[in-house]
């Protein structure tokens, strides 16, 4: 069978067609032995984070609920958008999700489940790091062109949850209930053969509620085109975008300062300067300090490394049991909301007090599904606000 665009459809995923074959064989063996109803507890944990990240953003829970809806399992999880570290204060792996039920009923979903949270968490984490680096400046997600288009809604949703203020794709914006945001491509200017004609045509044709942001690095020096755009559109110009190619950037921060200065001395200090092209959490601070008002960030977010989650059995029929290297037993994670540190304890143990501040801790694994019925689904804005509130207490 040749699949259009070579992608798995939602029904394919729900049927278990995107799983590894050994889970299908495992299910067959368990059923033959009438052992498919044996109940297990499984934890989702991460032993390390990519690139030495000190923390990550947990993302993808909503998709996991969709995956397991109707499957006879209970699911406990950190709320989506929770910042986490791989290990607690005592060096124990932190379970961010727990699934309980007959193993034969849900074993085929391990592969897609991990895929859903591994990639979304990586993207959300990178978006959060970029947003942290940008401070109060606007960040737009421009990265969908670097990945398979079927993933656009997931990429933009995870990016928005991580902290970007808007996304460029139509379907991604629809997924988060927002309007897509963007400027204009170099192609428009090149086809028309004239920057001013392109800017004025955009102003005349495009809906009035779309900010007028002129791309100002196509043919001439950036500061020259920025002034041309300001003079052409006047008060209607919201901002200019610098998408200078790497071969021409030199000191990009210096270019930003020049453009800001030349606009200011001509009375256009209200015109925003938006920069894009090769941006990440490392080079954004210098550009923000130079006066950039916003950032269009693509590849570094959409191509973010995945968070390496694993899923392991820790109890069978309520009895602690795990493979070597794993800590058996059903657990709860307790967090100090002030210090954002965690303590892993066996289920039923008393809540510990925070060793750093002496304050109370709160349970993090909350019930989201009971016997295949979804109990809670949070809105994307609520999840995003959770991320932003935690970022205030974190550093890169």
PyMOL commands that set and color helices and strands:
alter all, ss='L'
color gray80, all
select helices_A, chain A and resi 4-6+10-14+21-32+50-52+61-68+103-134+144-146+149-162+170-176+186-192+195-205+222-236+246-249+252-265+284-290+299-302+380-391
alter helices_A, ss='H'
color red, helices_A
select strands_A, chain A and resi 39-46+56-57+73-77+83-84+97-102+138-141+166-167+212-215+237-242+272-276+294-297+309-316+319-320+331-336+341-346+362-363+366-370+373-374
alter strands_A, ss='S'
color yellow, strands_A
deselect
rebuild
show_as cartoon
